[in-house]
Amino acid sequence: MRYNSLRGAVGLGIAVALANLTGVQHSFWVLLGTLSVLRSNALNTGQNAARALGGTVAGSIIGTVLLQLIGHHGTVLWFLLPIAVLLAGIAPAAISFAAGQASFTITLVILFNIGQDPDWHIVLLRIQDIAIGCAVSVLVGLFFWPRGATAAVDRALAEAYRDSARYLAGAVEYAVSRCDTTTSSTDVALQERLEAAAAARRLDDAFRSYLAERGPKPVPLAEMTTLVTGIVGLRLAADAVLGLWQRADEQQAEPDRTDARLVLLGAVGRVSGWYRDLAAGLGQDTPVRDPLPRNPVAEAELVESLRRELSDEHGQATDTAIRIIWTADHLDAARRLQPSLAAAAGAGKPS
């Protein structure tokens, strides 16, 4: 969304400056032409500019012919005006963008000649102003977003996976710090959650532009959707870990859980590292790392390190031991997302 706002603001600024410098009579047509054809990439903007100019020229020719046929019968223009307005309103959706521009030009020709002698020079002014606006849009499209939404969504995906992986690592580090009687602050983890959420919102904006952009997609829509929704799964795993330990009671005893903490830290290091590598490879021609396999040895070490806590004198597991096991399970859920994400990330890369 910020890229769209930037392009629109710069395009309007240049259009206003050119309208003032050239002293055109109807400068608002320059602004209208700029906004009408500006799209998310240079190719679509150029195509729309050609359609706008073609439609404007066609409408100008039709309008000139009408003026020549009607002559000084201005009453006829009043009857033609509502018809022209109706066509200008429905033509873009029912026919094409070029047809809409042609209909709008005919409407302006009729409107500006009601109550005065027929003057077809208005069509030349219209063509001139629209041409200036189209040129501004093409220039802005080439300068600010030559590749369009595809490049933007790749950057947003990489940023979202990088921030979400950092958030997952921070949530597990907070969990590890709560495994004993040490009082830990959630400030760092909460800040990382906010940054991951902000990156996800930026990705949502870029993905909406990607969906709205016409033309072939380098990555099939199904695979791109898989990559976008993978962010949700990764953040949910981090949210689950953080919420699980935020609700934990203060520890009354301090058993030795060093081995369990090392297992959790090692697991989150591997999982978050894979996602950081995925973020670095998105949008590039580098191959994607193979998904991490299940690690039964680490699972056995975790259970062994908590064996005495998993069954106390009453045959029940302690709350902390259960939370540690659940934390490991949330990490494994993030790991199980990797095969589908690796396949989706490799879909748009050359083999």
Backbone torsions as a table, in degrees:
resi	resn	phi	psi	omega
1	MET	NA	-36.9	-179.6
2	ARG	-65.9	-33.4	177.3
3	TYR	-68.6	-40.5	177.3
4	ASN	-61.7	-43.8	179.8
5	SER	-63.2	-42.0	-179.7
6	LEU	-64.2	-46.7	180.0
7	ARG	-62.0	-44.6	-179.8
8	GLY	-62.8	-42.2	-179.0
9	ALA	-66.2	-44.6	-179.9
10	VAL	-66.8	-40.1	178.4
11	GLY	-61.2	-45.5	178.2
12	LEU	-65.0	-39.7	179.6
13	GLY	-61.6	-45.1	178.8
14	ILE	-65.6	-39.8	-179.7
15	ALA	-62.6	-42.5	178.5
16	VAL	-64.3	-41.8	179.9
17	ALA	-63.5	-43.3	179.2
18	LEU	-66.8	-38.4	179.1
19	ALA	-63.2	-38.5	178.5
20	ASN	-70.7	-39.1	-178.2
21	LEU	-70.5	-39.8	-177.6
22	THR	-82.8	-19.5	179.4
23	GLY	65.1	35.1	179.3
24	VAL	-64.6	151.6	-174.5
25	GLN	-72.0	-39.3	-178.0
26	HIS	-116.6	76.1	-173.6
27	SER	-66.4	-23.2	-179.3
28	PHE	-66.0	-23.9	176.2
29	TRP	-68.0	-31.1	176.5
30	VAL	-63.9	-45.8	178.4
31	LEU	-64.1	-42.0	-179.8
32	LEU	-63.6	-41.9	178.0
33	GLY	-64.6	-37.2	178.8
34	THR	-63.5	-49.0	-178.2
35	LEU	-70.8	-29.5	-175.6
36	SER	-69.0	-36.5	-172.9
37	VAL	-104.9	-10.4	-177.7
38	LEU	-68.3	122.4	-179.6
39	ARG	-127.8	-173.2	-170.8
40	SER	-79.8	-6.9	173.6
41	ASN	-148.2	167.1	-174.9
42	ALA	-66.3	-36.4	-178.6
43	LEU	-64.4	-50.4	-179.7
44	ASN	-65.0	-36.0	177.8
45	THR	-64.0	-43.7	178.2
46	GLY	-63.4	-40.5	177.5
47	GLN	-63.6	-43.0	178.4
48	ASN	-65.9	-36.2	177.8
49	ALA	-62.6	-42.8	177.9
50	ALA	-63.6	-40.8	178.8
51	ARG	-65.6	-40.7	-178.7
52	ALA	-64.0	-44.8	179.6
53	LEU	-66.5	-42.3	178.3
54	GLY	-61.7	-44.0	178.2
55	GLY	-65.5	-38.5	179.4
56	THR	-65.5	-43.0	178.6
57	VAL	-63.6	-44.3	178.9
58	ALA	-62.2	-44.5	178.1
59	GLY	-64.0	-35.4	178.6
60	SER	-65.8	-40.9	178.8
61	ILE	-64.8	-44.8	179.1
62	ILE	-63.4	-42.1	179.0
63	GLY	-63.4	-40.1	178.6
64	THR	-64.4	-41.9	178.0
65	VAL	-62.6	-40.1	178.1
66	LEU	-62.2	-43.6	179.9
67	LEU	-62.9	-39.4	179.3
68	GLN	-66.4	-36.4	-179.6
69	LEU	-74.5	-38.7	-176.2
70	ILE	-78.1	-39.3	-179.9
71	GLY	67.5	-129.4	-176.7
72	HIS	-91.6	10.8	179.6
73	HIS	-83.5	78.0	-176.5
74	GLY	-65.2	-23.9	-179.7
75	THR	-62.7	-34.1	179.3
76	VAL	-62.4	-34.4	179.2
77	LEU	-62.6	-34.9	178.0
78	TRP	-63.4	-37.3	178.0
79	PHE	-73.7	-32.1	179.5
80	LEU	-77.5	-24.9	-175.2
81	LEU	-59.4	-51.6	-179.6
82	PRO	-62.5	-33.3	177.7
83	ILE	-65.3	-43.4	179.3
84	ALA	-63.9	-40.7	178.2
85	VAL	-62.7	-41.6	178.4
86	LEU	-61.6	-45.9	179.2
87	LEU	-63.8	-39.8	179.0
88	ALA	-64.2	-29.2	-179.6
89	GLY	-79.0	-37.1	-174.7
90	ILE	-99.2	-19.0	-174.9
91	ALA	-62.1	-42.2	-178.8
92	PRO	-59.0	-39.6	-178.5
93	ALA	-84.3	-38.8	-174.9
94	ALA	-81.5	-31.4	-175.3
95	ILE	-116.4	-78.6	-178.9
96	SER	-167.0	168.8	177.2
97	PHE	-63.6	-40.7	179.4
98	ALA	-63.5	-40.8	177.9
99	ALA	-63.9	-35.6	176.3
100	GLY	-64.5	-41.5	177.6
101	GLN	-64.7	-39.4	178.2
102	ALA	-64.3	-44.1	-179.6
103	SER	-65.0	-40.1	179.6
104	PHE	-65.7	-38.6	178.1
105	THR	-64.2	-42.7	177.2
106	ILE	-60.7	-40.6	178.6
107	THR	-60.6	-43.6	-180.0
108	LEU	-65.7	-40.5	178.8
109	VAL	-60.2	-44.2	179.0
110	ILE	-65.9	-46.1	-175.2
111	LEU	-63.4	-43.0	-176.5
112	PHE	-77.6	-7.7	179.5
113	ASN	-110.0	1.8	176.7
114	ILE	-72.3	129.5	176.4
115	GLY	80.9	10.0	177.2
116	GLN	-146.8	171.6	179.8
117	ASP	-62.8	140.2	179.6
118	PRO	-56.4	130.2	-178.6
119	ASP	-137.1	106.8	-177.2
120	TRP	-82.8	-1.7	178.9
121	HIS	-66.1	-18.1	178.5
122	ILE	-61.0	-30.0	-179.4
123	VAL	-69.2	-32.9	177.7
124	LEU	-67.4	-40.0	177.5
125	LEU	-63.8	-40.6	179.2
126	ARG	-62.1	-46.9	179.5
127	ILE	-61.7	-42.4	-179.4
128	GLN	-62.1	-47.1	-176.5
129	ASP	-68.5	-41.1	179.0
130	ILE	-65.8	-37.3	178.2
131	ALA	-62.1	-41.3	178.2
132	ILE	-63.1	-45.4	179.6
133	GLY	-62.4	-40.8	178.6
134	CYS	-65.0	-40.6	179.2
135	ALA	-62.2	-39.9	177.5
136	VAL	-62.4	-44.5	-178.7
137	SER	-63.3	-43.4	179.2
138	VAL	-63.3	-41.3	178.9
139	LEU	-62.7	-45.7	179.8
140	VAL	-64.9	-41.1	178.5
141	GLY	-62.4	-40.9	178.4
142	LEU	-67.0	-36.2	-173.9
143	PHE	-81.6	-43.0	-171.2
144	PHE	-95.4	-32.7	-174.6
145	TRP	-147.0	64.4	-175.8
146	PRO	-63.1	-34.5	-178.1
147	ARG	-93.6	-8.7	175.9
148	GLY	79.4	-154.0	-172.6
149	ALA	-71.7	-20.4	-179.2
150	THR	-61.7	-48.0	178.8
151	ALA	-65.4	-38.6	-178.5
152	ALA	-66.5	-40.6	-178.6
153	VAL	-71.6	-31.1	174.5
154	ASP	-63.4	-45.1	178.3
155	ARG	-64.2	-42.0	-179.0
156	ALA	-66.4	-37.7	177.1
157	LEU	-63.3	-46.6	-179.7
158	ALA	-60.9	-43.6	-179.9
159	GLU	-65.6	-41.2	-178.5
160	ALA	-66.5	-42.3	178.7
161	TYR	-67.8	-38.1	179.5
162	ARG	-64.6	-46.2	-179.5
163	ASP	-69.8	-37.0	179.4
164	SER	-68.7	-37.7	176.3
165	ALA	-64.8	-39.5	176.9
166	ARG	-65.0	-38.2	178.3
167	TYR	-64.7	-42.6	178.2
168	LEU	-61.6	-44.3	178.8
169	ALA	-63.0	-41.6	178.8
170	GLY	-65.0	-37.6	178.5
171	ALA	-65.1	-40.8	179.2
172	VAL	-70.1	-38.0	176.5
173	GLU	-61.7	-38.9	175.2
174	TYR	-64.3	-40.4	179.1
175	ALA	-62.2	-43.0	-179.9
176	VAL	-62.6	-37.4	-179.8
177	SER	-69.7	-20.3	179.6
178	ARG	-91.3	3.7	-177.8
179	CYS	-74.7	-8.7	177.4
180	ASP	-131.1	-162.3	-175.4
181	THR	-81.4	0.7	-179.2
182	THR	-67.0	132.3	176.5
183	THR	-85.0	121.8	-175.9
184	SER	-118.6	148.7	178.6
185	SER	-94.2	146.1	178.3
186	THR	-94.7	7.2	-173.6
187	ASP	-58.9	-45.0	-177.3
188	VAL	-64.9	-46.8	-179.3
189	ALA	-64.1	-39.4	179.2
190	LEU	-66.8	-37.5	176.8
191	GLN	-65.0	-41.1	177.9
192	GLU	-66.6	-32.3	175.9
193	ARG	-65.7	-41.7	178.2
194	LEU	-63.1	-40.9	179.9
195	GLU	-66.7	-38.9	177.9
196	ALA	-66.6	-39.2	178.6
197	ALA	-65.5	-40.1	178.4
198	ALA	-64.6	-41.0	177.7
199	ALA	-64.4	-36.4	178.1
200	ALA	-66.7	-36.5	177.3
201	ARG	-67.4	-39.2	176.7
202	ARG	-64.8	-36.7	176.2
203	LEU	-64.4	-40.2	178.8
204	ASP	-60.6	-42.7	178.1
205	ASP	-62.9	-45.3	-179.3
206	ALA	-65.9	-37.5	-179.4
207	PHE	-68.3	-35.5	175.7
208	ARG	-63.2	-42.0	177.1
209	SER	-65.0	-37.1	178.4
210	TYR	-63.2	-41.5	179.5
211	LEU	-68.6	-36.8	-177.1
212	ALA	-77.4	-19.2	-175.9
213	GLU	-74.9	130.8	177.8
214	ARG	-80.9	162.9	178.7
215	GLY	106.6	170.3	-178.8
216	PRO	-66.9	145.7	178.5
217	LYS	-103.1	128.7	179.4
218	PRO	-65.5	-27.1	177.2
219	VAL	-116.3	128.8	178.8
220	PRO	-54.8	148.5	-174.8
221	LEU	-60.3	-38.1	-179.3
222	ALA	-61.3	-43.4	-179.6
223	GLU	-69.6	-40.1	178.3
224	MET	-63.8	-39.3	177.7
225	THR	-64.3	-38.2	177.0
226	THR	-60.4	-43.6	179.4
227	LEU	-64.5	-39.9	-179.0
228	VAL	-67.8	-44.7	-178.9
229	THR	-71.9	-20.0	176.0
230	GLY	-61.9	-29.6	176.1
231	ILE	-60.6	-40.0	-179.3
232	VAL	-62.6	-46.0	179.8
233	GLY	-61.7	-40.4	-179.5
234	LEU	-66.7	-43.0	179.0
235	ARG	-68.4	-36.0	178.2
236	LEU	-63.8	-38.4	177.2
237	ALA	-62.9	-43.1	178.5
238	ALA	-66.4	-41.2	177.8
239	ASP	-60.7	-40.4	-179.2
240	ALA	-64.1	-42.3	179.6
241	VAL	-65.3	-46.1	-178.4
242	LEU	-63.9	-46.3	179.5
243	GLY	-64.2	-35.3	179.7
244	LEU	-60.9	-42.6	-176.5
245	TRP	-89.5	-19.4	172.6
246	GLN	-66.3	-31.1	-179.9
247	ARG	-86.6	-0.1	-177.6
248	ALA	-72.5	142.8	176.2
249	ASP	-77.1	162.1	176.8
250	GLU	-65.5	139.5	-178.3
251	GLN	-73.7	135.4	178.7
252	GLN	-95.1	-29.1	179.1
253	ALA	-119.6	167.1	-177.4
254	GLU	-131.4	68.6	175.8
255	PRO	-68.3	162.2	-179.1
256	ASP	-79.1	109.4	178.5
257	ARG	-117.0	28.5	-177.5
258	THR	-60.4	-44.8	-178.5
259	ASP	-63.0	-41.4	-180.0
260	ALA	-64.3	-41.3	179.6
261	ARG	-65.2	-39.7	178.2
262	LEU	-63.8	-37.9	178.4
263	VAL	-64.1	-44.3	179.7
264	LEU	-64.2	-44.2	-179.9
265	LEU	-64.4	-39.7	177.5
266	GLY	-64.9	-39.6	-179.4
267	ALA	-67.1	-45.4	-178.8
268	VAL	-69.4	-30.1	176.5
269	GLY	-64.1	-42.1	178.9
270	ARG	-68.7	-44.9	-176.6
271	VAL	-67.2	-49.8	-179.3
272	SER	-66.5	-33.0	177.0
273	GLY	-63.7	-38.4	177.7
274	TRP	-63.1	-42.2	-179.3
275	TYR	-69.7	-33.6	175.0
276	ARG	-65.4	-38.8	176.5
277	ASP	-66.3	-37.8	176.7
278	LEU	-62.1	-43.4	179.1
279	ALA	-61.8	-40.6	-179.0
280	ALA	-67.4	-30.4	-177.3
281	GLY	-87.8	-14.8	-179.1
282	LEU	-66.0	134.1	-179.9
283	GLY	81.7	2.2	179.4
284	GLN	-120.0	169.9	179.9
285	ASP	-92.1	16.7	179.2
286	THR	-83.1	144.8	-180.0
287	PRO	-68.9	152.8	179.6
288	VAL	-87.2	139.2	178.5
289	ARG	-61.3	147.4	174.3
290	ASP	-65.0	146.1	178.2
291	PRO	-60.0	151.2	179.1
292	LEU	-70.7	134.4	176.3
293	PRO	-78.3	164.2	174.7
294	ARG	-65.7	144.7	-176.3
295	ASN	-116.2	84.6	-178.6
296	PRO	-62.6	-30.5	-178.9
297	VAL	-63.8	-45.9	179.2
298	ALA	-64.5	-37.3	178.0
299	GLU	-63.5	-42.4	179.2
300	ALA	-65.9	-38.6	178.1
301	GLU	-64.1	-39.1	179.7
302	LEU	-64.6	-45.8	179.5
303	VAL	-63.8	-41.5	-179.4
304	GLU	-64.0	-39.1	-179.5
305	SER	-68.6	-21.0	-178.7
306	LEU	-109.2	9.8	-171.7
307	ARG	-56.9	-42.9	-178.2
308	ARG	-69.0	-27.8	-179.9
309	GLU	-86.3	-19.8	-179.1
310	LEU	-73.9	-12.8	177.4
311	SER	-150.6	102.2	-179.3
312	ASP	-85.1	-166.2	-176.7
313	GLU	-63.8	-19.2	177.9
314	HIS	-98.5	6.5	178.7
315	GLY	79.8	18.0	-178.8
316	GLN	-120.6	150.1	179.1
317	ALA	-82.5	150.1	177.4
318	THR	-75.5	156.3	-178.6
319	ASP	-61.9	-39.7	-178.2
320	THR	-64.8	-41.6	179.0
321	ALA	-62.3	-41.1	178.5
322	ILE	-63.3	-41.4	179.6
323	ARG	-65.0	-36.8	178.2
324	ILE	-64.3	-43.7	178.7
325	ILE	-63.0	-43.5	178.6
326	TRP	-63.6	-38.8	177.5
327	THR	-60.4	-44.4	177.0
328	ALA	-62.1	-35.8	179.4
329	ASP	-68.5	-38.1	176.8
330	HIS	-64.6	-38.4	176.1
331	LEU	-63.9	-38.9	179.0
332	ASP	-67.8	-32.6	175.6
333	ALA	-63.4	-40.1	176.2
334	ALA	-65.5	-34.8	177.4
335	ARG	-67.6	-37.3	-177.0
336	ARG	-69.8	-14.4	174.9
337	LEU	-74.5	-19.2	-168.6
338	GLN	-64.8	-40.2	-179.0
339	PRO	-57.9	-45.9	180.0
340	SER	-67.9	-35.7	179.0
341	LEU	-70.1	-39.3	178.5
342	ALA	-64.3	-39.9	178.2
343	ALA	-66.2	-40.8	-179.5
344	ALA	-68.6	-40.0	-179.0
345	ALA	-67.1	-30.9	-179.8
346	GLY	-85.4	-5.3	-175.8
347	ALA	-67.6	-36.7	-176.5
348	GLY	-92.9	5.5	-177.0
349	LYS	-98.4	147.9	178.4
350	PRO	-65.4	141.3	-178.2
351	SER	-83.7	NA	NA
